[in-house]
Structures are given as structure tokens and as C-alpha cells.
Amino acid sequence: MRSVEISERTPVLDGVYERIVGRAHFGMNPKLAANRIVRDLELAQLDAAGGAECAADFYILQPTDAAKGNGTVLFEVSNRGGKGMLNRFNFAAGRTISATAGS
């Protein structure tokens, strides 16, 4: 990972959690054998160091009081930015944390 930028830190769910939104920036060497699995990497525009750059958005919900957390991570790799797992986890249906709303 090359860098991380955080664009938002907002209390949600009555301040029990904090929503952190940002973008992680990566670099990949297209000549490295382990990166051959990345589709069309050989076609990517390369930077001055000969690497391909890419980025991924992230969305984190974390307890505002770490002592009240249980140390578990719920990780979802979504397609096209959707967040489908949270409302299915622990019967949380009806609780929505939108990208723009504060609660």
C-alpha cells in the first residue's frame, strides 16, 4: 500500500460507532509472478518506477470506545460499491447507515 486518505470521520448510531470513509492507494509490479492473476495488468499505464497504480474505496464502522468492541472484523468485498452484508449481520435489518446521513 502506498497511501491512505480519509475523507470522512462521522459518529453514527447515536455515537456508538464511527464511520470512516476513504481511499487506499496501491502499486503493483506487472512483472512480478504473483501479480499475473490481475486481469489486464500488463496493459496498465506504468509510473516512473515501472509499477501500475490502483486505488480502492473503503468504508469502516468501528466502535467509538474500543474497550467495548469484541475484536471481530466483518469484512465485505463488494461489487460496484454496494454494502449488502451489514443489514444481514446480526439481524440488523432496518438499520441503515447511508454514505451521507449521520445516523
Gaussian input, Z-matrix of N, CA and C with variables (Angstrom, degrees):
# hf/3-21g

backbone

0 1
 N
 C     1     B1
 C     2     B2     1     A1
 N     3     B3     2     A2     1     D1
 C     4     B4     3     A3     2     D2
 C     5     B5     4     A4     3     D3
 N     6     B6     5     A5     4     D4
 C     7     B7     6     A6     5     D5
 C     8     B8     7     A7     6     D6
 N     9     B9     8     A8     7     D7
 C    10    B10     9     A9     8     D8
 C    11    B11    10    A10     9     D9
 N    12    B12    11    A11    10    D10
 C    13    B13    12    A12    11    D11
 C    14    B14    13    A13    12    D12
 N    15    B15    14    A14    13    D13
 C    16    B16    15    A15    14    D14
 C    17    B17    16    A16    15    D15
 N    18    B18    17    A17    16    D16
 C    19    B19    18    A18    17    D17
 C    20    B20    19    A19    18    D18
 N    21    B21    20    A20    19    D19
 C    22    B22    21    A21    20    D20
 C    23    B23    22    A22    21    D21
 N    24    B24    23    A23    22    D22
 C    25    B25    24    A24    23    D23
 C    26    B26    25    A25    24    D24
 N    27    B27    26    A26    25    D25
 C    28    B28    27    A27    26    D26
 C    29    B29    28    A28    27    D27
 N    30    B30    29    A29    28    D28
 C    31    B31    30    A30    29    D29
 C    32    B32    31    A31    30    D30
 N    33    B33    32    A32    31    D31
 C    34    B34    33    A33    32    D32
 C    35    B35    34    A34    33    D33
 N    36    B36    35    A35    34    D34
 C    37    B37    36    A36    35    D35
 C    38    B38    37    A37    36    D36
 N    39    B39    38    A38    37    D37
 C    40    B40    39    A39    38    D38
 C    41    B41    40    A40    39    D39
 N    42    B42    41    A41    40    D40
 C    43    B43    42    A42    41    D41
 C    44    B44    43    A43    42    D42
 N    45    B45    44    A44    43    D43
 C    46    B46    45    A45    44    D44
 C    47    B47    46    A46    45    D45
 N    48    B48    47    A47    46    D46
 C    49    B49    48    A48    47    D47
 C    50    B50    49    A49    48    D48
 N    51    B51    50    A50    49    D49
 C    52    B52    51    A51    50    D50
 C    53    B53    52    A52    51    D51
 N    54    B54    53    A53    52    D52
 C    55    B55    54    A54    53    D53
 C    56    B56    55    A55    54    D54
 N    57    B57    56    A56    55    D55
 C    58    B58    57    A57    56    D56
 C    59    B59    58    A58    57    D57
 N    60    B60    59    A59    58    D58
 C    61    B61    60    A60    59    D59
 C    62    B62    61    A61    60    D60
 N    63    B63    62    A62    61    D61
 C    64    B64    63    A63    62    D62
 C    65    B65    64    A64    63    D63
 N    66    B66    65    A65    64    D64
 C    67    B67    66    A66    65    D65
 C    68    B68    67    A67    66    D66
 N    69    B69    68    A68    67    D67
 C    70    B70    69    A69    68    D68
 C    71    B71    70    A70    69    D69
 N    72    B72    71    A71    70    D70
 C    73    B73    72    A72    71    D71
 C    74    B74    73    A73    72    D72
 N    75    B75    74    A74    73    D73
 C    76    B76    75    A75    74    D74
 C    77    B77    76    A76    75    D75
 N    78    B78    77    A77    76    D76
 C    79    B79    78    A78    77    D77
 C    80    B80    79    A79    78    D78
 N    81    B81    80    A80    79    D79
 C    82    B82    81    A81    80    D80
 C    83    B83    82    A82    81    D81
 N    84    B84    83    A83    82    D82
 C    85    B85    84    A84    83    D83
 C    86    B86    85    A85    84    D84
 N    87    B87    86    A86    85    D85
 C    88    B88    87    A87    86    D86
 C    89    B89    88    A88    87    D87
 N    90    B90    89    A89    88    D88
 C    91    B91    90    A90    89    D89
 C    92    B92    91    A91    90    D90
 N    93    B93    92    A92    91    D91
 C    94    B94    93    A93    92    D92
 C    95    B95    94    A94    93    D93
 N    96    B96    95    A95    94    D94
 C    97    B97    96    A96    95    D95
 C    98    B98    97    A97    96    D96
 N    99    B99    98    A98    97    D97
 C   100   B100    99    A99    98    D98
 C   101   B101   100   A100    99    D99
 N   102   B102   101   A101   100   D100
 C   103   B103   102   A102   101   D101
 C   104   B104   103   A103   102   D102
 N   105   B105   104   A104   103   D103
 C   106   B106   105   A105   104   D104
 C   107   B107   106   A106   105   D105
 N   108   B108   107   A107   106   D106
 C   109   B109   108   A108   107   D107
 C   110   B110   109   A109   108   D108
 N   111   B111   110   A110   109   D109
 C   112   B112   111   A111   110   D110
 C   113   B113   112   A112   111   D111
 N   114   B114   113   A113   112   D112
 C   115   B115   114   A114   113   D113
 C   116   B116   115   A115   114   D114
 N   117   B117   116   A116   115   D115
 C   118   B118   117   A117   116   D116
 C   119   B119   118   A118   117   D117
 N   120   B120   119   A119   118   D118
 C   121   B121   120   A120   119   D119
 C   122   B122   121   A121   120   D120
 N   123   B123   122   A122   121   D121
 C   124   B124   123   A123   122   D122
 C   125   B125   124   A124   123   D123
 N   126   B126   125   A125   124   D124
 C   127   B127   126   A126   125   D125
 C   128   B128   127   A127   126   D126
 N   129   B129   128   A128   127   D127
 C   130   B130   129   A129   128   D128
 C   131   B131   130   A130   129   D129
 N   132   B132   131   A131   130   D130
 C   133   B133   132   A132   131   D131
 C   134   B134   133   A133   132   D132
 N   135   B135   134   A134   133   D133
 C   136   B136   135   A135   134   D134
 C   137   B137   136   A136   135   D135
 N   138   B138   137   A137   136   D136
 C   139   B139   138   A138   137   D137
 C   140   B140   139   A139   138   D138
 N   141   B141   140   A140   139   D139
 C   142   B142   141   A141   140   D140
 C   143   B143   142   A142   141   D141
 N   144   B144   143   A143   142   D142
 C   145   B145   144   A144   143   D143
 C   146   B146   145   A145   144   D144
 N   147   B147   146   A146   145   D145
 C   148   B148   147   A147   146   D146
 C   149   B149   148   A148   147   D147
 N   150   B150   149   A149   148   D148
 C   151   B151   150   A150   149   D149
 C   152   B152   151   A151   150   D150
 N   153   B153   152   A152   151   D151
 C   154   B154   153   A153   152   D152
 C   155   B155   154   A154   153   D153
 N   156   B156   155   A155   154   D154
 C   157   B157   156   A156   155   D155
 C   158   B158   157   A157   156   D156
 N   159   B159   158   A158   157   D157
 C   160   B160   159   A159   158   D158
 C   161   B161   160   A160   159   D159
 N   162   B162   161   A161   160   D160
 C   163   B163   162   A162   161   D161
 C   164   B164   163   A163   162   D162
 N   165   B165   164   A164   163   D163
 C   166   B166   165   A165   164   D164
 C   167   B167   166   A166   165   D165
 N   168   B168   167   A167   166   D166
 C   169   B169   168   A168   167   D167
 C   170   B170   169   A169   168   D168
 N   171   B171   170   A170   169   D169
 C   172   B172   171   A171   170   D170
 C   173   B173   172   A172   171   D171
 N   174   B174   173   A173   172   D172
 C   175   B175   174   A174   173   D173
 C   176   B176   175   A175   174   D174
 N   177   B177   176   A176   175   D175
 C   178   B178   177   A177   176   D176
 C   179   B179   178   A178   177   D177
 N   180   B180   179   A179   178   D178
 C   181   B181   180   A180   179   D179
 C   182   B182   181   A181   180   D180
 N   183   B183   182   A182   181   D181
 C   184   B184   183   A183   182   D182
 C   185   B185   184   A184   183   D183
 N   186   B186   185   A185   184   D184
 C   187   B187   186   A186   185   D185
 C   188   B188   187   A187   186   D186
 N   189   B189   188   A188   187   D187
 C   190   B190   189   A189   188   D188
 C   191   B191   190   A190   189   D189
 N   192   B192   191   A191   190   D190
 C   193   B193   192   A192   191   D191
 C   194   B194   193   A193   192   D192
 N   195   B195   194   A194   193   D193
 C   196   B196   195   A195   194   D194
 C   197   B197   196   A196   195   D195
 N   198   B198   197   A197   196   D196
 C   199   B199   198   A198   197   D197
 C   200   B200   199   A199   198   D198
 N   201   B201   200   A200   199   D199
 C   202   B202   201   A201   200   D200
 C   203   B203   202   A202   201   D201
 N   204   B204   203   A203   202   D202
 C   205   B205   204   A204   203   D203
 C   206   B206   205   A205   204   D204
 N   207   B207   206   A206   205   D205
 C   208   B208   207   A207   206   D206
 C   209   B209   208   A208   207   D207
 N   210   B210   209   A209   208   D208
 C   211   B211   210   A210   209   D209
 C   212   B212   211   A211   210   D210
 N   213   B213   212   A212   211   D211
 C   214   B214   213   A213   212   D212
 C   215   B215   214   A214   213   D213
 N   216   B216   215   A215   214   D214
 C   217   B217   216   A216   215   D215
 C   218   B218   217   A217   216   D216
 N   219   B219   218   A218   217   D217
 C   220   B220   219   A219   218   D218
 C   221   B221   220   A220   219   D219
 N   222   B222   221   A221   220   D220
 C   223   B223   222   A222   221   D221
 C   224   B224   223   A223   222   D222
 N   225   B225   224   A224   223   D223
 C   226   B226   225   A225   224   D224
 C   227   B227   226   A226   225   D225
 N   228   B228   227   A227   226   D226
 C   229   B229   228   A228   227   D227
 C   230   B230   229   A229   228   D228
 N   231   B231   230   A230   229   D229
 C   232   B232   231   A231   230   D230
 C   233   B233   232   A232   231   D231
 N   234   B234   233   A233   232   D232
 C   235   B235   234   A234   233   D233
 C   236   B236   235   A235   234   D234
 N   237   B237   236   A236   235   D235
 C   238   B238   237   A237   236   D236
 C   239   B239   238   A238   237   D237
 N   240   B240   239   A239   238   D238
 C   241   B241   240   A240   239   D239
 C   242   B242   241   A241   240   D240
 N   243   B243   242   A242   241   D241
 C   244   B244   243   A243   242   D242
 C   245   B245   244   A244   243   D243
 N   246   B246   245   A245   244   D244
 C   247   B247   246   A246   245   D245
 C   248   B248   247   A247   246   D246
 N   249   B249   248   A248   247   D247
 C   250   B250   249   A249   248   D248
 C   251   B251   250   A250   249   D249
 N   252   B252   251   A251   250   D250
 C   253   B253   252   A252   251   D251
 C   254   B254   253   A253   252   D252
 N   255   B255   254   A254   253   D253
 C   256   B256   255   A255   254   D254
 C   257   B257   256   A256   255   D255
 N   258   B258   257   A257   256   D256
 C   259   B259   258   A258   257   D257
 C   260   B260   259   A259   258   D258
 N   261   B261   260   A260   259   D259
 C   262   B262   261   A261   260   D260
 C   263   B263   262   A262   261   D261
 N   264   B264   263   A263   262   D262
 C   265   B265   264   A264   263   D263
 C   266   B266   265   A265   264   D264
 N   267   B267   266   A266   265   D265
 C   268   B268   267   A267   266   D266
 C   269   B269   268   A268   267   D267
 N   270   B270   269   A269   268   D268
 C   271   B271   270   A270   269   D269
 C   272   B272   271   A271   270   D270
 N   273   B273   272   A272   271   D271
 C   274   B274   273   A273   272   D272
 C   275   B275   274   A274   273   D273
 N   276   B276   275   A275   274   D274
 C   277   B277   276   A276   275   D275
 C   278   B278   277   A277   276   D276
 N   279   B279   278   A278   277   D277
 C   280   B280   279   A279   278   D278
 C   281   B281   280   A280   279   D279
 N   282   B282   281   A281   280   D280
 C   283   B283   282   A282   281   D281
 C   284   B284   283   A283   282   D282
 N   285   B285   284   A284   283   D283
 C   286   B286   285   A285   284   D284
 C   287   B287   286   A286   285   D285
 N   288   B288   287   A287   286   D286
 C   289   B289   288   A288   287   D287
 C   290   B290   289   A289   288   D288
 N   291   B291   290   A290   289   D289
 C   292   B292   291   A291   290   D290
 C   293   B293   292   A292   291   D291
 N   294   B294   293   A293   292   D292
 C   295   B295   294   A294   293   D293
 C   296   B296   295   A295   294   D294
 N   297   B297   296   A296   295   D295
 C   298   B298   297   A297   296   D296
 C   299   B299   298   A298   297   D297
 N   300   B300   299   A299   298   D298
 C   301   B301   300   A300   299   D299
 C   302   B302   301   A301   300   D300
 N   303   B303   302   A302   301   D301
 C   304   B304   303   A303   302   D302
 C   305   B305   304   A304   303   D303
 N   306   B306   305   A305   304   D304
 C   307   B307   306   A306   305   D305
 C   308   B308   307   A307   306   D306

   B1=1.4382
   B2=1.5270
   B3=1.3077
   B4=1.4633
   B5=1.5149
   B6=1.3329
   B7=1.4646
   B8=1.5206
   B9=1.3272
   B10=1.4601
   B11=1.5170
   B12=1.3136
   B13=1.4616
   B14=1.5233
   B15=1.3062
   B16=1.4628
   B17=1.5201
   B18=1.3261
   B19=1.4578
   B20=1.5241
   B21=1.3369
   B22=1.4658
   B23=1.5248
   B24=1.3197
   B25=1.4758
   B26=1.5158
   B27=1.3317
   B28=1.4563
   B29=1.5233
   B30=1.3509
   B31=1.4594
   B32=1.5320
   B33=1.3311
   B34=1.4714
   B35=1.5241
   B36=1.3151
   B37=1.4629
   B38=1.5169
   B39=1.3189
   B40=1.4654
   B41=1.5234
   B42=1.3342
   B43=1.4577
   B44=1.5110
   B45=1.3338
   B46=1.4695
   B47=1.5247
   B48=1.3264
   B49=1.4621
   B50=1.5240
   B51=1.3080
   B52=1.4535
   B53=1.5206
   B54=1.3403
   B55=1.4625
   B56=1.5248
   B57=1.3357
   B58=1.4608
   B59=1.5255
   B60=1.3145
   B61=1.4582
   B62=1.5221
   B63=1.3211
   B64=1.4547
   B65=1.5153
   B66=1.3168
   B67=1.4564
   B68=1.5160
   B69=1.3346
   B70=1.4605
   B71=1.5245
   B72=1.3196
   B73=1.4678
   B74=1.5178
   B75=1.3171
   B76=1.4535
   B77=1.5190
   B78=1.3029
   B79=1.4508
   B80=1.5199
   B81=1.3093
   B82=1.4684
   B83=1.5216
   B84=1.3105
   B85=1.4507
   B86=1.5225
   B87=1.3388
   B88=1.4626
   B89=1.5292
   B90=1.3328
   B91=1.4655
   B92=1.5271
   B93=1.3191
   B94=1.4553
   B95=1.5269
   B96=1.3165
   B97=1.4752
   B98=1.5250
   B99=1.3180
   B100=1.4699
   B101=1.5242
   B102=1.3170
   B103=1.4637
   B104=1.5234
   B105=1.2961
   B106=1.4708
   B107=1.5253
   B108=1.3202
   B109=1.4596
   B110=1.5369
   B111=1.3291
   B112=1.4651
   B113=1.5252
   B114=1.2996
   B115=1.4638
   B116=1.5216
   B117=1.3197
   B118=1.4576
   B119=1.5329
   B120=1.3221
   B121=1.4584
   B122=1.5210
   B123=1.3107
   B124=1.4675
   B125=1.5309
   B126=1.3288
   B127=1.4598
   B128=1.5344
   B129=1.3225
   B130=1.4642
   B131=1.5253
   B132=1.3213
   B133=1.4623
   B134=1.5236
   B135=1.3187
   B136=1.4612
   B137=1.5197
   B138=1.3327
   B139=1.4566
   B140=1.5286
   B141=1.3185
   B142=1.4654
   B143=1.5288
   B144=1.3249
   B145=1.4657
   B146=1.5302
   B147=1.3332
   B148=1.4617
   B149=1.5132
   B150=1.3263
   B151=1.4613
   B152=1.5148
   B153=1.3118
   B154=1.4614
   B155=1.5236
   B156=1.3118
   B157=1.4544
   B158=1.5240
   B159=1.3282
   B160=1.4539
   B161=1.5209
   B162=1.3162
   B163=1.4586
   B164=1.5123
   B165=1.3325
   B166=1.4595
   B167=1.5214
   B168=1.3147
   B169=1.4560
   B170=1.5206
   B171=1.3333
   B172=1.4565
   B173=1.5145
   B174=1.3211
   B175=1.4616
   B176=1.5096
   B177=1.3141
   B178=1.4648
   B179=1.5254
   B180=1.2985
   B181=1.4627
   B182=1.5216
   B183=1.3137
   B184=1.4520
   B185=1.5219
   B186=1.3289
   B187=1.4703
   B188=1.5353
   B189=1.3291
   B190=1.4590
   B191=1.5247
   B192=1.3159
   B193=1.4661
   B194=1.5243
   B195=1.3385
   B196=1.4650
   B197=1.5213
   B198=1.3155
   B199=1.4676
   B200=1.5236
   B201=1.3265
   B202=1.4656
   B203=1.5225
   B204=1.3231
   B205=1.4591
   B206=1.5213
   B207=1.3287
   B208=1.4656
   B209=1.5272
   B210=1.3302
   B211=1.4632
   B212=1.5182
   B213=1.3116
   B214=1.4588
   B215=1.5247
   B216=1.3268
   B217=1.4556
   B218=1.5240
   B219=1.3136
   B220=1.4580
   B221=1.5216
   B222=1.3298
   B223=1.4589
   B224=1.5107
   B225=1.3207
   B226=1.4589
   B227=1.5200
   B228=1.3079
   B229=1.4579
   B230=1.5188
   B231=1.3134
   B232=1.4631
   B233=1.5155
   B234=1.3131
   B235=1.4484
   B236=1.5204
   B237=1.3123
   B238=1.4754
   B239=1.5291
   B240=1.3286
   B241=1.4556
   B242=1.5083
   B243=1.3229
   B244=1.4588
   B245=1.5217
   B246=1.3155
   B247=1.4575
   B248=1.5237
   B249=1.3031
   B250=1.4580
   B251=1.5087
   B252=1.3276
   B253=1.4510
   B254=1.5267
   B255=1.3275
   B256=1.4562
   B257=1.5203
   B258=1.3333
   B259=1.4566
   B260=1.5306
   B261=1.3268
   B262=1.4652
   B263=1.5276
   B264=1.3201
   B265=1.4562
   B266=1.5241
   B267=1.2982
   B268=1.4614
   B269=1.5248
   B270=1.3266
   B271=1.4613
   B272=1.5187
   B273=1.3200
   B274=1.4609
   B275=1.5243
   B276=1.3244
   B277=1.4614
   B278=1.5192
   B279=1.3045
   B280=1.4566
   B281=1.5130
   B282=1.3188
   B283=1.4685
   B284=1.5101
   B285=1.3004
   B286=1.4574
   B287=1.5206
   B288=1.3010
   B289=1.4586
   B290=1.5095
   B291=1.3118
   B292=1.4562
   B293=1.5143
   B294=1.2949
   B295=1.4670
   B296=1.5308
   B297=1.3268
   B298=1.4543
   B299=1.5248
   B300=1.3073
   B301=1.4659
   B302=1.5199
   B303=1.3089
   B304=1.4654
   B305=1.4954
   B306=1.3103
   B307=1.4631
   B308=1.4994
   A1=107.33
   A2=114.76
   A3=119.67
   A4=113.11
   A5=115.94
   A6=118.96
   A7=110.30
   A8=114.53
   A9=122.26
   A10=107.14
   A11=116.24
   A12=120.11
   A13=108.52
   A14=115.77
   A15=121.84
   A16=107.36
   A17=115.96
   A18=120.90
   A19=112.72
   A20=117.25
   A21=119.74
   A22=110.65
   A23=115.29
   A24=123.07
   A25=105.00
   A26=116.41
   A27=121.61
   A28=110.43
   A29=118.31
   A30=119.26
   A31=109.95
   A32=116.39
   A33=121.46
   A34=109.38
   A35=115.34
   A36=122.96
   A37=110.53
   A38=114.58
   A39=123.00
   A40=112.73
   A41=117.01
   A42=121.83
   A43=115.56
   A44=117.34
   A45=120.64
   A46=110.65
   A47=116.66
   A48=122.31
   A49=109.76
   A50=114.66
   A51=122.21
   A52=107.45
   A53=115.24
   A54=120.53
   A55=107.17
   A56=115.59
   A57=121.96
   A58=107.28
   A59=116.14
   A60=121.83
   A61=108.16
   A62=116.15
   A63=118.27
   A64=112.92
   A65=114.16
   A66=121.46
   A67=108.48
   A68=116.02
   A69=122.96
   A70=108.13
   A71=116.10
   A72=122.13
   A73=109.38
   A74=115.97
   A75=123.18
   A76=110.59
   A77=115.22
   A78=121.18
   A79=108.57
   A80=116.60
   A81=120.79
   A82=109.52
   A83=115.31
   A84=121.68
   A85=107.82
   A86=118.51
   A87=120.09
   A88=113.44
   A89=117.38
   A90=120.33
   A91=112.50
   A92=117.77
   A93=121.62
   A94=110.11
   A95=117.75
   A96=122.08
   A97=112.00
   A98=117.61
   A99=120.67
   A100=112.26
   A101=117.79
   A102=120.89
   A103=113.69
   A104=117.58
   A105=120.11
   A106=112.47
   A107=116.81
   A108=120.93
   A109=111.67
   A110=117.18
   A111=121.16
   A112=108.96
   A113=115.19
   A114=121.20
   A115=111.44
   A116=116.22
   A117=125.46
   A118=113.59
   A119=118.12
   A120=120.59
   A121=111.41
   A122=116.76
   A123=119.95
   A124=111.97
   A125=117.91
   A126=122.12
   A127=112.85
   A128=116.75
   A129=120.87
   A130=111.22
   A131=114.87
   A132=120.37
   A133=107.44
   A134=117.37
   A135=121.96
   A136=111.02
   A137=115.53
   A138=120.50
   A139=109.84
   A140=117.87
   A141=122.54
   A142=112.15
   A143=117.54
   A144=121.67
   A145=112.44
   A146=117.61
   A147=121.15
   A148=114.31
   A149=116.81
   A150=120.83
   A151=111.78
   A152=115.68
   A153=121.98
   A154=108.08
   A155=116.97
   A156=121.75
   A157=109.85
   A158=115.09
   A159=120.66
   A160=108.30
   A161=116.37
   A162=121.10
   A163=109.33
   A164=115.40
   A165=121.59
   A166=108.95
   A167=116.03
   A168=120.97
   A169=109.06
   A170=116.75
   A171=120.09
   A172=109.76
   A173=114.37
   A174=124.06
   A175=105.95
   A176=117.13
   A177=121.59
   A178=109.48
   A179=116.59
   A180=122.60
   A181=106.30
   A182=116.94
   A183=119.65
   A184=108.77
   A185=117.02
   A186=119.40
   A187=109.97
   A188=116.85
   A189=119.00
   A190=110.50
   A191=117.50
   A192=122.45
   A193=107.22
   A194=117.00
   A195=121.52
   A196=112.32
   A197=118.22
   A198=121.49
   A199=111.77
   A200=117.13
   A201=120.67
   A202=112.31
   A203=118.14
   A204=121.65
   A205=110.31
   A206=116.61
   A207=120.17
   A208=112.60
   A209=117.54
   A210=120.94
   A211=114.50
   A212=117.78
   A213=121.98
   A214=110.16
   A215=115.93
   A216=121.45
   A217=108.32
   A218=116.81
   A219=123.06
   A220=105.18
   A221=116.80
   A222=122.16
   A223=109.27
   A224=116.24
   A225=121.18
   A226=109.55
   A227=116.87
   A228=121.76
   A229=105.05
   A230=114.66
   A231=118.32
   A232=111.51
   A233=114.51
   A234=122.02
   A235=107.93
   A236=116.05
   A237=122.27
   A238=112.52
   A239=117.10
   A240=121.11
   A241=116.68
   A242=119.02
   A243=120.46
   A244=111.75
   A245=116.09
   A246=121.46
   A247=107.25
   A248=117.33
   A249=120.76
   A250=115.12
   A251=117.85
   A252=120.51
   A253=113.64
   A254=117.86
   A255=120.23
   A256=113.18
   A257=117.85
   A258=118.43
   A259=112.55
   A260=118.10
   A261=121.43
   A262=111.76
   A263=116.41
   A264=121.96
   A265=110.21
   A266=116.95
   A267=122.96
   A268=112.03
   A269=116.46
   A270=122.33
   A271=112.08
   A272=116.67
   A273=121.90
   A274=112.10
   A275=118.53
   A276=121.46
   A277=109.68
   A278=114.78
   A279=119.13
   A280=112.68
   A281=117.81
   A282=121.08
   A283=107.51
   A284=117.10
   A285=121.50
   A286=108.60
   A287=115.53
   A288=120.84
   A289=105.35
   A290=116.49
   A291=120.35
   A292=110.86
   A293=115.37
   A294=120.97
   A295=110.95
   A296=118.26
   A297=119.58
   A298=113.37
   A299=118.49
   A300=120.93
   A301=110.53
   A302=117.35
   A303=122.03
   A304=113.95
   A305=120.20
   A306=120.43
   A307=111.85
   D1=136.46
   D2=-179.19
   D3=-93.60
   D4=-41.94
   D5=179.87
   D6=-162.25
   D7=162.85
   D8=177.02
   D9=-132.55
   D10=133.34
   D11=174.61
   D12=-120.73
   D13=132.19
   D14=178.74
   D15=-104.72
   D16=123.01
   D17=-177.55
   D18=-101.73
   D19=-15.61
   D20=-178.00
   D21=-155.10
   D22=138.09
   D23=170.00
   D24=-136.07
   D25=111.17
   D26=-173.09
   D27=-134.29
   D28=132.85
   D29=172.59
   D30=-69.85
   D31=138.17
   D32=178.74
   D33=-135.70
   D34=168.77
   D35=178.61
   D36=51.39
   D37=57.03
   D38=178.70
   D39=59.64
   D40=31.12
   D41=176.60
   D42=80.15
   D43=3.08
   D44=-179.95
   D45=-74.55
   D46=-30.25
   D47=179.17
   D48=-122.97
   D49=162.19
   D50=173.37
   D51=-121.55
   D52=133.62
   D53=176.30
   D54=-97.19
   D55=127.39
   D56=178.43
   D57=-119.94
   D58=122.79
   D59=-177.66
   D60=-121.64
   D61=137.32
   D62=179.36
   D63=-170.33
   D64=-161.11
   D65=-176.66
   D66=-142.60
   D67=133.67
   D68=176.59
   D69=-105.61
   D70=136.32
   D71=-178.86
   D72=-111.37
   D73=133.11
   D74=-175.39
   D75=-125.37
   D76=162.94
   D77=171.76
   D78=-134.46
   D79=142.98
   D80=-179.01
   D81=-132.14
   D82=140.31
   D83=175.68
   D84=-89.55
   D85=113.13
   D86=-177.90
   D87=-68.08
   D88=-15.38
   D89=179.66
   D90=-87.90
   D91=-11.61
   D92=-179.46
   D93=-73.82
   D94=129.23
   D95=-176.18
   D96=-56.71
   D97=-37.46
   D98=-178.37
   D99=-64.78
   D100=-21.64
   D101=-178.99
   D102=-91.48
   D103=2.11
   D104=179.58
   D105=-63.36
   D106=-21.29
   D107=-179.60
   D108=-70.54
   D109=-19.49
   D110=-178.31
   D111=-75.61
   D112=116.06
   D113=-174.48
   D114=-62.75
   D115=131.47
   D116=175.77
   D117=61.03
   D118=19.59
   D119=179.13
   D120=-59.62
   D121=-33.75
   D122=-179.44
   D123=-66.44
   D124=-15.04
   D125=179.54
   D126=-93.99
   D127=-5.80
   D128=-176.17
   D129=-70.24
   D130=149.38
   D131=173.55
   D132=-70.80
   D133=135.50
   D134=-175.95
   D135=-101.22
   D136=148.16
   D137=176.03
   D138=-83.02
   D139=-176.10
   D140=-176.34
   D141=-61.84
   D142=-27.05
   D143=-179.68
   D144=-87.32
   D145=-0.51
   D146=179.90
   D147=86.32
   D148=13.85
   D149=179.75
   D150=-105.80
   D151=158.73
   D152=175.37
   D153=-97.36
   D154=136.96
   D155=-179.70
   D156=-101.79
   D157=145.27
   D158=175.46
   D159=-150.52
   D160=168.89
   D161=-178.47
   D162=-146.73
   D163=156.62
   D164=178.05
   D165=-140.82
   D166=137.82
   D167=174.75
   D168=-77.53
   D169=149.87
   D170=173.12
   D171=-134.96
   D172=157.19
   D173=-177.11
   D174=-143.05
   D175=115.03
   D176=-174.85
   D177=-120.82
   D178=136.16
   D179=167.77
   D180=-113.55
   D181=124.22
   D182=178.96
   D183=-135.15
   D184=147.76
   D185=177.17
   D186=-61.14
   D187=139.94
   D188=177.75
   D189=-70.57
   D190=-26.55
   D191=175.54
   D192=-110.51
   D193=101.98
   D194=-175.86
   D195=-59.29
   D196=-27.77
   D197=-179.98
   D198=-65.99
   D199=-21.57
   D200=179.06
   D201=-91.52
   D202=-5.16
   D203=177.27
   D204=-77.69
   D205=163.58
   D206=-179.63
   D207=-108.52
   D208=6.97
   D209=177.32
   D210=78.60
   D211=8.44
   D212=-178.58
   D213=-96.02
   D214=141.81
   D215=175.79
   D216=-113.11
   D217=129.38
   D218=172.18
   D219=-103.94
   D220=111.37
   D221=-172.10
   D222=-114.96
   D223=125.97
   D224=178.82
   D225=-123.37
   D226=125.56
   D227=171.56
   D228=-96.65
   D229=107.71
   D230=-173.63
   D231=-96.62
   D232=162.03
   D233=178.17
   D234=-106.65
   D235=121.61
   D236=178.50
   D237=64.18
   D238=29.49
   D239=171.60
   D240=81.95
   D241=3.28
   D242=-179.82
   D243=-70.64
   D244=151.75
   D245=176.37
   D246=-120.73
   D247=92.13
   D248=-174.77
   D249=-101.59
   D250=-17.86
   D251=-171.63
   D252=-81.34
   D253=-35.85
   D254=-172.62
   D255=-58.33
   D256=-44.12
   D257=-177.34
   D258=-75.50
   D259=-6.92
   D260=175.91
   D261=-100.16
   D262=-14.74
   D263=-175.83
   D264=-81.91
   D265=128.93
   D266=175.15
   D267=55.67
   D268=34.53
   D269=177.70
   D270=54.37
   D271=44.31
   D272=-176.69
   D273=-87.10
   D274=17.32
   D275=-179.42
   D276=-53.72
   D277=138.92
   D278=179.49
   D279=95.77
   D280=-17.78
   D281=176.80
   D282=-97.55
   D283=115.75
   D284=-178.87
   D285=-118.82
   D286=134.75
   D287=175.29
   D288=-120.47
   D289=94.77
   D290=-175.60
   D291=-76.51
   D292=166.81
   D293=-178.07
   D294=-70.90
   D295=-17.69
   D296=-176.41
   D297=-117.39
   D298=-24.56
   D299=-177.18
   D300=-79.35
   D301=151.24
   D302=-178.85
   D303=-88.83
   D304=-3.30
   D305=177.68
   D306=-149.49

